[in-house]
Amino acid sequence: MEFAQAACGLSSVKSVKAIMSQVPMIAIVDDDEAVRISTASFVRSLGYRTRTFESAMAFLKEGGDEEPACMISDVQMPLISGPDLQDKLIAAGRRFPIIFMTAFPTEAVKERVLSAGAVSFLRKPFDGSDLQASLETALGDLTIH
């Protein structure tokens, strides 16, 4: 950071930070590290910032400093499932779009999360264009073109 400040000037660094804070941040919650990494990489390739969490509990503990513009969450995770995380967020008054993904889709879970306000319910493995379309729906005017 000191080198960047010296090379670009302090005001340039502040400008970059201001611009980056305007880029929507997408939270990715999945207990499978490979899925977290690949999903985050894809979402960053679309121009968004990402923050990954290895569990719903990790998001609840660490994810409060910056509210995400959208969350991508696995359904089946240890301790707190994706749908249970959605319930906890709603109960706490934290409302932002959620995209669910799962390798084990059921109509009951799909209906539960969509009726509680989820944007979409993707079956793993899914095509990148499906995730991109879900992000565009979730973010509306915040979508990066």
N, C-alpha and C positions, 0 to 999 in steps of 0.2 A: 504494500500500500504506500509506503514512504517513497519508493522508487516511482510509482505511478504519479504521486503528487508532485514529485520533482520534475518528472518528464512532461506531464500534461498541465501542470499548474493545479492548485487547489480548487479553483472554481470549475475546472473541467471535470475533476473527480466528483464534485458535488453535482454537476449536471448529469453525469452518467448515473449516479445513484438515484437522482430524481426521475430520470427516464426509466430505469429498471424498476423503480417502485410503482410505475404506472403499468408495467407489463403484468398481466394477470398471473397469479401464482396458483398452480394446480397441486393439490395434496394427493398423494398416491399412498394408499394403505393396503398392504398385502403382506402376508407372512412368508411368501415365497420370494426370496431375494432375487432370483433370476427374473421373475415377473416384474418386481419393483424396478429393477435396473432397466429392463427392456422397455417397459411402459414409460418410465421417466425419460429415457433417451428419445423415444418417439415423440412424446409431448414437447420436449425441448426443440426437436427438429421442426416443429410447427411454430416455434417462436415464443412459447410460454416458459415461464419460470416453473420449476418443480421443487417440491419438498417431499421426501419419502419417509414413510413410517412403517416399521415392521409389524405393528399390531394396532388394533383400535385403542388399546390402553396407552401405547406410546403417543398416539395422536392426542388423546385426551390430556395427557401429562405435558406434552411438549408443543402441541399445535395451537396454543392460545395466543402466542405473541403476534401472529399475523393471520387473520382470517383468510382462508383460501377463497378464490373466485369460484372454485369448483373442486369437488373431491371425486376421485376414482377409487372405489373400494371393492375389495374382494368380499364375497358373501361369507364363505366358511373360513373362520380364523379361530385360533384358540382363545379361550376365556370370554372374549366379547366378539360376537359375530358382526358382520357388516350391518345387517338389519337392526341388531341391538344397538350398535353405534349410532345409527340414524335416529333411533328412538331417544337415546341419551342426548344427542345434539338438539333435537326438537324440544325436549323437556327443558333444556338449558337455554332455550331461546336462540340457539345458533342455527340459522337457516341459510344455507347456500346450496346450489345444485349438486346432486350426487349422481354419479354414474356407477352402477354396480356391474361387476363382472364375476363370473363363476364357471367352473368346470362341471358343476353339478346342478344344473338349473331345474327348478320345480315350479309349477304354476302357482302353488301356494305362496312361495317366497317372492316370486315375480309380482304377484298381485299385492302382496303386503307392502313391498318397498315402493312400487309405483303409486299405490293409493296414498302412501305417506309423503309423496312428492318427488320421488326419484325421477331423474330425467330419462334414464334408459337402463336396460338390463341386458348386458352382453354375455354371450356364451363363449367361454374360452375353448379353443383359441379363436380369436376374432380377427377380422381384417382391419388393418390400420384405417381404412376409409370409414369403417363403421364407428371407430373411436373418434375420428376427426369430426364426423357428422354429429355425434353425440356432444362433443365439446362445443361445436358451433351452436347447437340447439341450447345447451346449458348456458353459454356465455352471451348469446344474443349480440348486443352492441359492443361487447368487449372482445369479440372474436378478432383474431389477428389475421389479416388477409395477405 
